[in-house]
Amino acid sequence: MASTTSPLDSPPAPPAPPGRPRSTGRVGDKIFIGLSRGSGILLLVIMASIAVFLSYRAVLAISKDEGNFLTTLDWNPAGDPPVFGIAVLLFGTVVSSVIAMVIAVPVAVGIALFISHYAPRKLAAPLGYVIDLLAAVPSIVYGIWGALVLVPYLEGLNLWLDQFFGWTYVFEKTEVGIARSLFTVGILLAIMILPIVTSVSREVFLQVPKTNEEAALALGATRWEVVRLSVLPFGRSGIISASMLGLGRALGETMAVATVLSPSFLISLHVLNPGGGTFAQNIAAKFGEADEFGRDALIASGLVLFVLTLLVNGAARLIIARRKEYSGATA
């Protein structure tokens, strides 16, 4: 007698491989997928359009530039012959941003650790709200505060740095003048990017698995050892990504820098001396009075800033992608 096999005795089907969720066929799902895909494509089209526009106008200007666009220490597109270069702007943008990062990142990480692991709950929540609100303050308000408050009070700090650290050459003040320097700009930018780095770092620290912290405490670790062995290793990539986002803000800041800085087309490693320049500050200061060719020259410098910002944001995305598989979950 032939044996029959019940469908209940058949082995279960293997699970479907992980992948993108498929549409259920509902109208709402189809509309949502279409809108999401269209938004992504539209964003790419806008970015490509900006890049093409900047590149086209930059080529028009650079083709008529009688100087070296990368090394010329002058900005005179209206001259005969026209001469302009981005050496001073690139130097000032990078130096002021580096100063801002050196000051802001350690302070921001400390504040984030205090809010997430040290402060009482009644204090942590209001303090977090205040930090988040600082990111909403307009740039021009920071600029006015920097010009009226920060610049006068930094003169004493500059003299102190010159007296005790002038031997480093970087902090040697060789010119007389108020503190409208790249160092002042760096401090102002540090204050402006502090909320961004703090907020992102705080959220990363709050995602640390409690089991990791409890295990360290059970082994007799102090609170600082828990932070050093469990929290900071888990949040390292988040801290770097937050720093990259802050750096992107510092590179492109315009009005605050234009309000505080005393521009000059000189490259000097004496960061306390008045003078310097950045891409955004130079564009904001000279765009209104420039002729058509001068605007093309400013757009050419804007293209460099555009590429620099994209590289910074791309580096942040790569760092996030490298640590994406590490979620901190326990088996």
C-alpha atoms as one frame of an Amber mdcrd trajectory, in Angstrom:
protein
   0.000   0.000   0.000   1.502   3.312  -1.091   2.303   5.701   1.728   0.936
   9.184   1.606   2.703  12.239   2.924   0.691  14.851   4.705   1.401  18.492
   3.904   1.963  18.945   7.627   4.950  16.568   7.465   6.786  18.547   4.778
   9.786  20.604   5.941   9.158  24.323   6.393  10.186  26.629   3.622  13.473
  28.445   4.202  13.140  32.059   5.323  13.356  34.697   2.643  16.730  36.412
   2.422  16.862  39.849   3.982  16.390  42.709   1.599  14.328  45.754   0.926
  10.661  45.460   1.917   8.387  44.797  -1.008   5.282  46.765  -1.727   2.083
  45.158  -0.498   0.184  46.461  -3.509  -1.740  49.049  -1.557  -2.235  52.432
  -3.168  -0.777  54.256  -0.171   2.387  52.163  -0.253   2.862  52.789  -3.956
   2.388  56.537  -3.506   4.853  56.622  -0.607   7.486  54.638  -2.512   7.039
  56.851  -5.555   7.362  60.034  -3.527  10.434  58.738  -1.715  12.143  57.689
  -4.930  11.200  60.946  -6.625  12.530  63.004  -3.703  15.859  61.186  -3.844
  16.152  61.690  -7.593  15.157  65.352  -7.275  17.851  65.908  -4.643  20.490
  64.386  -6.913  19.287  66.537  -9.818  19.492  69.701  -7.708  23.000  68.872
  -6.477  24.139  68.078 -10.000  22.604  71.314 -11.294  24.439  73.340  -8.644
  27.716  71.603  -9.486  27.256  72.206 -13.228  26.360  75.871 -12.715  29.329
  76.511 -10.422  31.709  74.648 -12.725  30.539  76.525 -15.830  30.871  79.965
 -14.254  34.183  79.010 -12.629  35.677  77.929 -15.963  34.692  81.271 -17.512
  36.549  83.140 -14.780  39.617  80.923 -14.465  40.172  80.942 -18.234  40.666
  84.739 -18.076  42.699  84.779 -14.857  46.235  86.003 -15.499  47.441  84.667
 -12.139  47.514  81.191 -10.645  44.077  80.418  -9.234  45.536  78.187  -6.503
  48.551  80.198  -5.366  48.013  83.889  -6.185  47.904  86.066  -3.034  45.605
  88.706  -4.491  41.966  89.274  -5.403  41.546  91.805  -8.192  39.227  90.434
 -10.908  38.515  94.006 -12.077  42.187  94.754 -12.757  43.930  94.896 -16.079
  44.877  92.103 -16.391  42.478  90.362 -13.965  44.297  88.491 -11.204  42.793
  86.492  -8.362  43.571  83.370  -6.359  42.189  81.324  -3.489  45.380  80.663
  -1.520  44.545  83.129   1.272  40.887  82.093   1.368  41.704  78.402   1.562
  44.286  79.010   4.279  41.946  81.166   6.360  39.013  78.786   5.995  41.016
  75.748   7.036  42.891  77.455   9.909  39.797  79.025  11.474  37.892  75.745
  11.161  40.720  73.757  12.740  40.889  76.202  15.656  37.137  75.851  16.099
  37.340  72.061  16.097  40.209  71.947  18.588  38.229  74.103  21.010  34.691
  72.828  20.434  35.028  69.042  20.178  36.511  68.321  23.650  34.058  70.734
  25.302  31.098  69.297  23.373  32.009  65.703  24.246  32.387  66.675  27.911
  28.978  68.369  27.944  27.396  65.384  26.194  28.879  62.972  28.753  27.713
  65.165  31.619  24.145  65.306  30.281  23.926  61.599  29.462  25.788  59.995
  32.397  26.489  62.445  35.216  23.790  65.103  35.531  20.602  64.397  37.510
  17.549  63.859  35.340  15.950  67.113  36.498  19.033  69.012  35.318  19.903
  66.943  32.244  16.645  67.570  30.372  16.615  71.403  30.670  20.328  71.567
  29.911  19.787  69.476  26.776  17.005  71.827  25.652  19.233  74.860  26.155
  22.042  73.278  24.102  19.600  72.467  21.307  18.236  76.024  21.328  21.732
  77.431  20.802  21.747  75.810  17.357  18.692  77.895  16.400  20.340  81.259
  17.084  20.874  83.114  13.750  24.424  83.567  12.537  24.149  87.351  12.440
  23.310  87.383  16.161  26.497  85.453  16.873  28.357  87.893  14.644  27.035
  90.990  16.413  27.812  89.465  19.803  31.294  88.547  18.609  32.004  92.058
  17.301  30.667  93.894  20.356  31.652  91.519  23.162  34.108  88.858  22.042
  36.541  91.058  20.092  37.154  93.650  22.879  37.544  91.074  25.625  39.884
  88.828  23.636  42.580  91.475  23.450  43.739  90.579  26.958  43.844  86.891
  26.076  45.854  87.655  22.949  48.438  89.596  24.962  48.648  86.760  27.483
  49.156  84.170  24.729  51.790  86.373  23.121  53.629  86.751  26.439  53.715
  83.092  27.443  53.357  81.233  24.146  54.845  83.651  21.649  57.843  81.347
  21.347  55.643  78.941  19.367  55.547  81.497  16.496  51.849  80.712  15.993
  50.783  82.743  19.040  53.287  85.533  18.491  51.504  88.862  17.978  53.616
  90.980  15.643  51.036  93.584  14.581  49.163  96.142  16.642  45.401  96.033
  16.323  42.193  94.777  17.869  41.476  91.065  17.946  39.827  90.735  14.522
  41.925  87.713  13.634  41.541  84.114  12.563  41.950  83.099  16.208  38.900
  85.176  17.158  36.971  83.707  14.249  37.946  80.214  15.402  36.621  80.868
  18.912  33.363  82.260  17.536  32.952  79.276  15.207  33.644  76.938  18.131
  30.724  78.482  20.028  28.501  78.136  16.965  29.254  74.465  16.249  29.192
  73.458  19.922  25.413  72.683  19.940  25.683  70.462  16.846  28.539  68.331
  18.140  27.007  68.159  21.623  23.547  67.092  20.450  24.771  64.336  18.147
  27.310  63.034  20.682  24.696  63.040  23.442  22.288  60.942  21.373  25.074
  58.487  20.574  26.041  58.135  24.233  22.410  57.489  25.179  22.376  54.534
  22.760  25.086  52.653  24.668  23.593  49.294  25.781  22.807  49.362  29.470
  24.043  45.780  29.778  27.564  46.942  28.907  27.516  49.617  31.584  25.945
  47.334  34.177  28.503  44.626  33.460  31.352  47.093  33.993  29.800  48.309
  37.254  29.340  44.717  38.423  33.066  44.128  37.899  33.847  47.046  40.204
  34.514  49.776  37.636  34.146  53.386  38.640  31.862  55.716  36.729  34.807
  57.149  34.768  36.030  53.643  33.937  32.551  52.803  32.652  32.674  55.876
  30.425  36.216  55.135  29.249  35.727  51.397  28.629  32.100  51.210  27.492
  30.694  54.588  26.447  33.567  56.182  24.525  34.492  53.064  22.474  30.838
  52.603  21.513  30.409  56.262  20.563  33.753  56.822  18.838  32.339  56.798
  15.332  29.441  58.990  16.436  31.822  61.537  17.904  33.811  61.630  14.673
  30.652  61.987  12.606  29.384  64.790  14.855  32.735  66.523  14.525  32.523
  66.267  10.745  29.073  67.843  10.766  30.375  70.656  12.939  33.334  71.098
  10.615  30.984  71.422   7.658  29.135  74.207   9.487  32.394  75.971  10.331
  33.667  75.814   6.747  30.588  77.467   5.296  29.815  80.082   7.959  29.373
  83.532   6.416  27.783  86.404   8.318  29.358  85.794  11.711  32.820  85.610
  10.154  32.236  88.690   7.994  31.143  90.663  11.061  34.177  89.751  13.176
  37.090  89.340  10.768  39.253  92.167   9.448  39.968  90.810   5.940  43.339
  91.003   4.221  44.993  89.001   1.465  48.040  87.903   3.427  48.971  84.426
   4.600  50.473  84.511   8.079  50.929  81.773  10.651  50.589  84.425  13.362
  46.940  83.663  14.091  46.674  86.544  16.588  47.443  89.212  13.999  44.448
  91.039  12.504  43.606  89.922   8.999  42.936  86.836   6.970  39.991  85.696
   4.928  37.616  82.813   4.272  35.638  81.716   1.231  32.223  82.576   2.628
  33.339  85.910   4.112  34.974  87.006   0.846  31.900  86.123  -1.211  29.553
  87.961   1.156  31.767  91.050   1.293  32.468  91.465  -2.436  29.523  89.979
  -4.294  27.397  93.143  -4.190  30.043  95.432  -5.700  31.500  92.957  -8.215
  30.879  93.135 -11.949  29.878  90.104 -13.998  33.428  88.786 -14.295  34.072
  89.452 -10.598  30.999  87.427  -9.722  32.297  84.582 -11.850  35.530  84.737
  -9.874  33.599  84.618  -6.601  31.596  81.679  -7.932  34.874  79.929  -8.744
  35.926  80.283  -5.108  32.469  79.072  -4.106  33.020  75.957  -6.191  36.114
  75.151  -4.127  34.119  75.611  -0.927  31.331  73.446  -2.377  33.769  70.616
  -3.129  35.449  70.991   0.267  32.110  70.743   2.064  31.086  67.703   0.027
  34.349  65.983   0.927  33.783  66.652   4.627  30.206  65.350   4.521  31.271
  62.367   2.439  33.937  61.498   4.980  31.311  61.623   7.725  29.050  59.248
   5.779  31.915  56.825   5.206  32.693  56.749   8.907  29.053  56.068   9.726
  28.912  53.284   7.116  32.036  51.589   8.481  30.476  51.349  11.960  26.943
  50.622  10.799  27.140  46.920  11.536  28.044  47.549  15.167  24.765  48.223
  16.945  25.845  47.248  20.437  23.195  44.539  20.686  24.002  41.403  22.622
  23.311  37.902  21.447
